[in-house]
Amino acid sequence: MIMDQGLSVDDLFGESSSLGLGLPTTLRPTKGLAQSLDEMRLSGCCQKIAWSRLGCIAYISPDGLRVSVRHLRSNASDGKWELSEETPLPIVSETHLGNQLVHLSWNEVGSEVAIVDCMGRLSIFSISIALNSITGTRTASVDAGDDSNQIVGLMWLSTQRMVHAFHQAAKALFTQPTRMPWLLCLRAGQIRLIYQNPDNKWAELPAELKNTGYSDRLLTHASMVPTSAGILLATYSVCQKMCLYRVSISWNPQQWDAAAAKKGASFPIPSFHFRHCNIDIPATISTTPRGMEEHSDQQLPFQNLAYSLSRLEVMPGQIDSPTGSTSSPWVLAVFSKPLHATPEYPDQQGPSSVIVRWQLETSPQALHPKFDELSSKKSNAQPKSKIGLRRLDDIYCDKYIISVDAVEHGNALAITFEDSSITFYDIRTMAIFNGLDDPSTVTCLAQAGFHYPMDSPGLSITFSPNACASVFLDSEGQPRLRLMEHTFGSTGEVFDESKFSAAIAALTLTFSRACGADVNTDDILTVALRQLTPEAASTFVGEVYRALPVNCNFTVEQEKLMSHPYIPRCLSLQAALGFQGRVKPRTLSSAVTWATIQLRHAAVLIAFFFQHGKAGQGEALDPEILRVILGNTKWALSFASYLLSEVFDLADEFDGLFTDQEAFTQKLKTTNSLPLIILLSSMSRAFIRFTCRGLRGVQAGFSNINPASLPNEARIYYTEICQVLASSPVRVDIYEKFIAGVDSAVKHAYQGSGFGDNERPAPEKELLVNARIPPVLVTAVATLLKSTVPSIKAEINRKEIVLGDYSWLGFGSDVRTLTFRRTRDVDMLKKAVLRPRASVSGNNAAVQPQKRRRCVRCCEVSGDTTLPRSLPYFRMAAKLNLLRSCPCGGMWMIEPEDATAQSAGHGSHQHQQRQRQSSAVRTPAPVAVA
């Protein structure tokens, strides 16, 4: 028993040399390694944990019967990122009839996960409105279970979408195939296409790979990759043969029209086509065993009895140039020796793992010259091309490989070993990234010196969408988070500017690739917040704006703001880097972008409503949509009053300094005013202008609508929207007049300093990224406070503005605002103050707390915990990307009930005491309570 656990005889006496029996002193193998190696040898589908592109981490429980999910999230109390609580997926064990679960795989988008059990059954679960709100869409019970029919290869096929691929400093554009969700799986010589029809029902198409003997049909591993010429498939059988196939899928008809389905047309029907399925590659491994270096010219094979295939991967071709051209795919196989060497097989004394590679090569098929003599030969006939595999140099590893992952959007290969060490290879040349390469050229994080420090061993690992983080299952089957690290140029007391620049460039490149591929970036945020100083974070943000690229000057061409794909990403990054918890005030640069994010949200919503609800037509007059517009109208008008109130106070504060330019400039340098930065920045000012334009359209459109034609609930909401607009202390037209005055002041400041369109981006970026007023706009501030503000004083109700309660906006650092943040929540989507989390009854017993969704990034909440009730609102939320994600770009999560209860149940006494202490804080009148 003791020896089975790996305890040596010397360990019994506490000394390594006490007996001197000459026993080997090898390190104890990682717990569970032998079982893990057996699983990898028996099947290519044995992935116990997987991280989706949306940020959801799914993993199989230690007993193999359940699946749970976690995700990265920002802690609401201090803003630090961590793994969330565990959320079990519902009815997984039931749908798989209690069989052992063996494999997980997310689709290309990251919204659906396939779960495979040991009997070959497959179920599919989908993320609906939150990372931990996952529902089943395909049950495993529809599959016939057979322990000899296990799935050995699985691949999701991509949906069509246009993505940007960043190759160093270049950018290429390409598209991918389209269909409803579908995936391919291999088992027992059969390939199955499982696909979902437009009616959301699942169907499947089986096909035999080829007619072979029984042994060739018994597959252990399979790997697939989509290419422009079809799907490249590699299989490995118990006969130790590897076969290569070209698989294409055609649909009849190729295009499907939803209108045709209403006339009785059937859904498209798929069919398989196989090509180039005649290539068999023997799986022998040739190398020079240890102790034979003097005979290095003699290649001796490792017999397959000693080495077994543990992983098979088909790697896609890599982008070789900024133009987007790609290289040929290649095949990678990992062969491992048995964990315990035996005297019968001396070859087992070789390396623990061997990486074998083949390069795919296509060449024209040459015909014998005698065929040219045939008179019937067509002169224009072209011989078909043939596919060959060229064996590349093997790579030997002294440790067991447990995972092979293409990371960093296919620019690096991560090899994980049983001792938790991770080595990164250049996926084109298989050269090891050691962080000592040329710092002037950055291709990925590993090349720039990022690395994973050693940790406790784990035998199942998954990498985050950008490989900045990983999660592995420890010896108890529990997930543990690991983050990449970098010195950022600081080694002891020495600072290396080149290494710092390379690290920032690598982070920027990784973030840009994630934005181009529409991938979750929470892992990048986690690394940046834990390791970057505030100065380095500011440098990082500036580089992101430059790399994507985002021109911060929107004094002209404001319309591009509404459709710019990268502006929301940049704003979200900057806002998150300055977030320190829901109660603590943000840094000024973070507050500027946080306000801009919310201004954009209101502008986009109101523009959507105005466009689709013009003259009373369209679905925008749906009650659920009008409710959202009502809340955002109140927010926009309240923010306008807050902004004007602060600017009026600044005008009074600077009143005696307008004649002293030097004193005015010095005082302005020490003034940290969020409203002033918002007004001066062309981006946020443009969003304010869009909002005002939309609100004017809503107000004018009401006169064209017959209220009696609207449903009762819709009529109530629309009437209240117009009442809010009419009763606002700042009329929309006056607010627009004020914004036009700011436009004029900024325009004349630029013109007076000789700043043209090419020079304006720099000061605009200084405003947005660093929240500092550049010298060129000092005169604009003077004009704003001296002339623009007094010009509208007579047209507004300043008393009502000054006495207004803006604590619910969350931008101030005063006691009223902080108290509101501690006790109440505002719905991020609907901009309505939510009811308290739990109410206290007469007997001091708290009722069931209200469930909420919370953003994993900004920690704001939404009261919607189910899919929208109305179809128009569902379509609007889907179009504006608000179903699964917050306006800040973070993903929603359903708050756990224990966390909700804890935050709600401050105790009856404490809750009532807090209510008494905050009795002077009034809820703003124009805000609806949801």
Buried (B, 14 or more C-beta within 10 A) or exposed (E): EEEEEEEBEBEEEEEEEEEEEEEEEEEEBBBBBBEBBBBBBBBBBBBBBBBBBBBBBBBBBEEBBBBBBBBBBBEBEEBBBEBBBBBBBEEBBEBBEEBEBBBBBBBBBBBBBBBBBBBBBBBBBBBBBBBBBBEBBBBBEEBEBEEEBBBBBBBBBBBEEEBBBBBBEEBBEEEEEEBBBBBBBBBBBBBBBBBBBEEEEBEBBEBEBEEBEEEBBBBBBBBBBBBEBBBBBBBBBEBBBBBBBBBEBEBEEEEBEEEEBEEEEEBBEBEBEBEBBEBBBEBEBEBBBEEEEEEEEEEEBBEBEBBBBBBBBBBBBBBEEBEBEBBBBBBBBBBBBBBEBEEEBEBBEBBBBBBBBBBBEEEEEEEEEEEEEEEEEEEEEEEEEBBEBEEBEBBBBEBBBBBBBBBBBBBBBBBBBBBBBBBBBBBBEBEEBEBEBEBEEBBBBBBBBBBBEEBEBBBBBBBBBBBBBBBBBBEEBEBBBBBBBBBBBEEEEEEBEEBBBBBBBBBBBBBBBBBBBBBBBBBBBBBBBEBBEEEBBBBBBBBBBBBBEBBBBBBEEBEEBBEBEBBBBBBBBBBBBBBBBBBBBBBBBBBBBBBBBBBBBBBBBBBBBBEBBBEBEBBBBBBBBBBBBBBBBBBBBBBBBBBBBBBBEBBEEBEEBBEEEEEBBEEBEEEEBBBBBBBBBBBBBBBBBBBBBBBBBBBEBBEEBEEEEBEEEBBBBBBBBBEBBEEBBBBBEBBBBBBEBBBBBBBEBBEEBEBEEEEBBEBBBBBBBBBBBBBBBBBBBBBBBBBBBEEBEEEBBBEBBEEBBBBBBBBBEEEBBBBBBEBBBBBBBBBBBBEBBBEBEEEEEBEEBBBBBBBBBBBBBBBBBEEBEEEBBBBBBEEBBBBBBBBBBBBBBBBBEEBBBEBBBBEBEEBEEBEEEBEEBEEBEBBBEB
